[in-house]
Amino acid sequence: MKKSYVIWWHSQFIDEIDRESTSINEIIDKVKKTLKHLEALGGLEKKGKIKVRTTHALNPICIDILDSSVEDEIANNPIVEITE
C-alpha cells in the first residue's frame, strides 16, 4: 500500500497546547516551533520537491512528494504523519 504524508493541522496548533497552564507565551512558543517545521516543508515546496494535494480541507493537509530524494526528510519532520 502506498504511504501518505499528512499534517493534522488542528492537532499541531490546538490539541497539543497544555490546557491546564496555558499562557499566551506558551501558545506563541508552540506556534513558533510548529512554524519552524512548516517552513522546512515550505522550502521544499518552493523548490518543487513536494506539493500540497488539493482536498478542499485543511485537516489533514496531504503532501505529495514530487522528488523521492526528500522522502526521508518529509518522513522525519516532526509534524508530518505517515499513513498507509
N, CA, C and O of each residue as an XYZ file, in Angstrom:
336
protein
N       0.849     -1.183      0.000
C       0.000      0.000      0.000
C       0.894      1.247      0.000
O       1.959      1.263      0.619
N       0.455      2.256     -0.684
C       1.210      3.496     -0.801
C       1.140      4.320      0.482
O       0.097      4.394      1.132
N       2.260      4.932      0.831
C       2.303      5.799      2.000
C       1.715      7.163      1.664
O       1.865      7.662      0.549
N       1.050      7.751      2.637
C       0.562      9.123      2.521
C       1.205      9.932      3.631
O       1.368      9.453      4.753
N       1.564     11.148      3.310
C       2.188     12.053      4.277
C       1.207     13.175      4.562
O       0.770     13.873      3.648
N       0.860     13.350      5.841
C      -0.169     14.321      6.205
C       0.261     15.133      7.424
O       1.093     14.705      8.224
N      -0.332     16.308      7.535
C      -0.194     17.144      8.722
C      -1.598     17.337      9.273
O      -2.486     17.840      8.585
N      -1.785     16.931     10.523
C      -3.069     17.152     11.186
C      -3.023     18.543     11.783
O      -2.621     18.726     12.932
N      -3.432     19.506     11.007
C      -3.319     20.925     11.332
C      -3.891     21.241     12.702
O      -3.234     21.902     13.506
N      -5.087     20.788     12.981
C      -5.759     21.109     14.239
C      -4.938     20.606     15.418
O      -4.765     21.334     16.395
N      -4.434     19.390     15.352
C      -3.698     18.847     16.495
C      -2.386     19.579     16.717
O      -1.936     19.690     17.857
N      -1.761     20.079     15.662
C      -0.488     20.774     15.817
C      -0.650     22.112     16.533
O       0.230     22.511     17.296
N      -1.735     22.795     16.306
C      -1.893     24.122     16.889
C      -2.838     24.175     18.082
O      -2.769     25.119     18.869
N      -3.698     23.213     18.235
C      -4.706     23.286     19.281
C      -4.550     22.169     20.308
O      -4.365     22.443     21.494
N      -4.621     20.939     19.875
C      -4.674     19.809     20.797
C      -3.427     19.660     21.652
O      -3.512     19.182     22.783
N      -2.271     20.058     21.135
C      -1.032     19.837     21.870
C      -0.688     20.966     22.842
O       0.342     20.897     23.514
N      -1.511     21.986     22.933
C      -1.274     23.070     23.888
C      -1.848     22.654     25.235
O      -3.009     22.255     25.328
N      -1.046     22.747     26.256
C      -1.444     22.340     27.614
C      -2.576     23.243     28.108
O      -2.399     24.450     28.271
N      -3.716     22.648     28.337
C      -4.877     23.420     28.772
C      -4.875     23.698     30.275
O      -5.632     24.545     30.749
N      -4.048     23.005     31.009
C      -4.006     23.176     32.460
C      -3.282     24.458     32.864
O      -3.641     25.097     33.853
N      -2.272     24.825     32.101
C      -1.491     26.012     32.468
C      -1.141     26.830     31.227
O       0.016     27.181     30.998
N      -2.149     27.119     30.450
C      -1.935     27.850     29.201
C      -1.651     29.320     29.466
O      -2.316     29.969     30.273
N      -0.659     29.816     28.773
C      -0.381     31.250     28.775
C      -0.174     31.669     27.331
O       0.092     30.830     26.471
N      -0.290     32.934     27.067
C      -0.059     33.443     25.715
C       1.347     33.079     25.255
O       1.542     32.678     24.108
N       2.325     33.216     26.145
C       3.706     32.898     25.763
C       3.897     31.430     25.435
O       4.686     31.104     24.549
N       3.200     30.534     26.122
C       3.278     29.110     25.799
C       2.670     28.831     24.421
O       3.192     28.015     23.662
N       1.594     29.496     24.111
C       0.977     29.342     22.791
C       1.914     29.863     21.715
O       2.088     29.220     20.680
N       2.511     31.008     21.944
C       3.464     31.585     20.986
C       4.635     30.631     20.768
O       5.051     30.409     19.631
N       5.164     30.070     21.843
C       6.285     29.143     21.740
C       5.917     27.919     20.904
O       6.694     27.496     20.047
N       4.740     27.352     21.147
C       4.279     26.184     20.390
C       4.120     26.526     18.920
O       4.536     25.753     18.057
N       3.529     27.663     18.626
C       3.328     28.067     17.232
C       4.668     28.298     16.538
O       4.836     27.914     15.380
N       5.617     28.915     17.226
C       6.948     29.144     16.641
C       7.634     27.830     16.291
O       8.233     27.707     15.223
N       7.550     26.852     17.182
C       8.165     25.550     16.921
C       7.514     24.871     15.721
O       8.196     24.297     14.872
N       6.196     24.943     15.663
C       5.479     24.329     14.550
C       5.806     25.044     13.248
O       5.994     24.398     12.217
N       5.874     26.376     13.283
C       6.198     27.134     12.075
C       7.585     26.795     11.551
O       7.798     26.778     10.339
N       8.524     26.526     12.440
C       9.870     26.140     12.024
C       9.808     24.883     11.142
O      10.476     24.806     10.111
N       9.001     23.907     11.560
C       8.866     22.667     10.787
C       8.070     22.894      9.501
O       8.350     22.271      8.477
N       7.085     23.780      9.554
C       6.329     24.126      8.342
C       7.207     24.855      7.336
O       7.100     24.625      6.132
N       8.078     25.735      7.830
C       8.970     26.476      6.936
C       9.923     25.533      6.199
O      10.250     25.770      5.036
N      10.366     24.471      6.863
C      11.218     23.483      6.187
C      10.455     22.839      5.031
O      11.011     22.625      3.954
N       9.184     22.532      5.261
C       8.353     21.968      4.192
C       8.094     23.003      3.103
O       8.072     22.674      1.917
N       7.900     24.251      3.510
C       7.680     25.328      2.537
C       8.871     25.501      1.620
O       8.703     25.779      0.433
N      10.076     25.339      2.153
C      11.277     25.423      1.325
C      11.306     24.325      0.277
O      11.684     24.569     -0.869
N      10.910     23.122      0.659
C      10.858     22.012     -0.299
C       9.773     22.244     -1.347
O       9.941     21.900     -2.518
N       8.672     22.824     -0.918
C       7.591     23.137     -1.860
C       8.061     24.191     -2.871
O       7.793     24.082     -4.067
N       8.754     25.194     -2.374
C       9.256     26.263     -3.239
C      10.226     25.723     -4.289
O      10.273     26.224     -5.413
N      10.997     24.700     -3.919
C      11.966     24.082     -4.830
C      11.310     23.076     -5.778
O      11.980     22.515     -6.646
N      10.000     22.845     -5.614
C       9.279     21.928     -6.491
C       9.465     20.461     -6.120
O       9.241     19.581     -6.951
N       9.871     20.191     -4.888
C      10.118     18.813     -4.466
C       8.891     18.165     -3.827
O       8.775     16.940     -3.805
N       7.982     18.980     -3.311
C       6.718     18.497     -2.756
C       5.610     19.462     -3.159
O       5.870     20.574     -3.619
N       4.379     19.016     -2.979
C       3.241     19.926     -3.151
C       2.111     19.466     -2.250
O       2.020     18.291     -1.893
N       1.256     20.406     -1.890
C       0.082     20.091     -1.096
C      -1.000     19.617     -2.058
O      -1.309     20.282     -3.047
N      -1.561     18.470     -1.750
C      -2.639     17.926     -2.582
C      -3.923     18.684     -2.282
O      -4.268     18.889     -1.119
N      -4.612     19.090     -3.298
C      -5.872     19.810     -3.131
C      -6.940     18.843     -2.637
O      -7.271     17.863     -3.305
N      -7.473     19.139     -1.453
C      -8.522     18.294     -0.877
C      -9.714     19.114     -0.411
O     -10.705     18.551      0.055
N      -9.636     20.426     -0.528
C     -10.692     21.342     -0.091
C     -10.883     21.326      1.422
O     -11.944     21.696      1.924
N      -9.849     20.894      2.148
C      -9.876     20.901      3.611
C      -8.454     21.149      4.113
O      -7.481     20.854      3.420
N      -8.349     21.686      5.305
C      -7.027     21.899      5.897
C      -6.673     20.828      6.919
O      -5.589     20.861      7.500
N      -7.558     19.900      7.137
C      -7.267     18.873      8.120
C      -7.704     17.515      7.608
O      -8.904     17.244      7.577
N      -6.795     16.659      7.210
C      -5.359     16.882      7.224
C      -4.894     17.585      5.959
O      -5.597     17.621      4.949
N      -3.700     18.138      6.039
C      -3.016     18.655      4.860
C      -2.241     17.474      4.286
O      -1.395     16.896      4.969
N      -2.521     17.120      3.056
C      -1.866     15.980      2.409
C      -0.708     16.480      1.557
O      -0.845     17.451      0.813
N       0.429     15.810      1.671
C       1.636     16.214      0.953
C       1.971     15.166     -0.097
O       2.068     13.978      0.211
N       2.146     15.606     -1.330
C       2.628     14.738     -2.397
C       4.110     14.989     -2.583
O       4.544     16.136     -2.692
N       4.886     13.919     -2.619
C       6.324     14.023     -2.835
C       6.587     13.923     -4.324
O       6.260     12.919     -4.957
N       7.181     14.970     -4.883
C       7.480     15.015     -6.307
C       8.913     14.564     -6.604
O       9.220     14.163     -7.727
N       9.778     14.631     -5.605
C      11.181     14.235     -5.734
C      11.479     13.237     -4.619
O      11.564     13.617     -3.451
N      11.635     11.978     -4.970
C      11.793     10.926     -3.960
C      13.032     11.105     -3.085
O      13.132     10.472     -2.034
N      13.968     11.947     -3.492
C      15.168     12.154     -2.689
C      14.872     12.873     -1.370
O      15.714     12.877     -0.473
N      13.697     13.476     -1.240
C      13.354     14.191      0.003
C      12.395     13.397      0.889
O      11.933     13.902      1.913
N      12.099     12.168      0.502
C      11.117     11.385      1.260
C      11.538     11.184      2.718
O      10.702     11.302      3.614
N      12.803     10.885      2.974
C      13.262     10.722      4.362
C      13.118     12.017      5.151
O      12.747     11.998      6.325
N      13.411     13.143      4.505
C      13.278     14.439      5.176
C      11.825     14.705      5.557
O      11.548     15.224      6.639
N      10.909     14.354      4.678
C       9.478     14.523      4.958
C       9.066     13.585      6.090
O       8.377     13.994      7.024
N       9.490     12.334      6.001
C       9.117     11.338      6.998
C       9.664     11.683      8.385
O       9.055     11.326      9.393
N      10.788     12.363      8.445
C      11.405     12.710      9.724
C      10.984     14.072     10.264
O      11.397     14.453     11.359
N      10.174     14.805      9.517
C       9.670     16.084     10.006
C       8.661     15.795     11.120
O       7.695     15.064     10.899
N       8.872     16.360     12.315
C       8.019     16.008     13.460
C       6.535     16.332     13.323
O       5.722     15.786     14.069
N       6.164     17.195     12.401
C       4.728     17.492     12.277
C       4.051     16.660     11.199
O       2.835     16.739     11.018
N       4.838     15.863     10.482
C       4.278     15.027      9.414
C       4.007     13.633      9.960
O       4.845     13.042     10.641
N       2.834     13.124      9.652
C       2.476     11.746      9.994
C       2.385     10.934      8.722
O       1.981     11.432      7.672
N       2.768      9.678      8.834
C       2.697      8.766      7.684
C       1.514      7.843      7.892
O       1.380      7.212      8.940
N       0.655      7.768      6.885
C      -0.474      6.840      6.918
C      -0.323      5.893      5.734
O       0.272      6.244      4.715
N      -0.858      4.719      5.877
C      -0.791      3.751      4.772
C      -2.166      3.269      4.433
O      -2.327      2.449      3.529
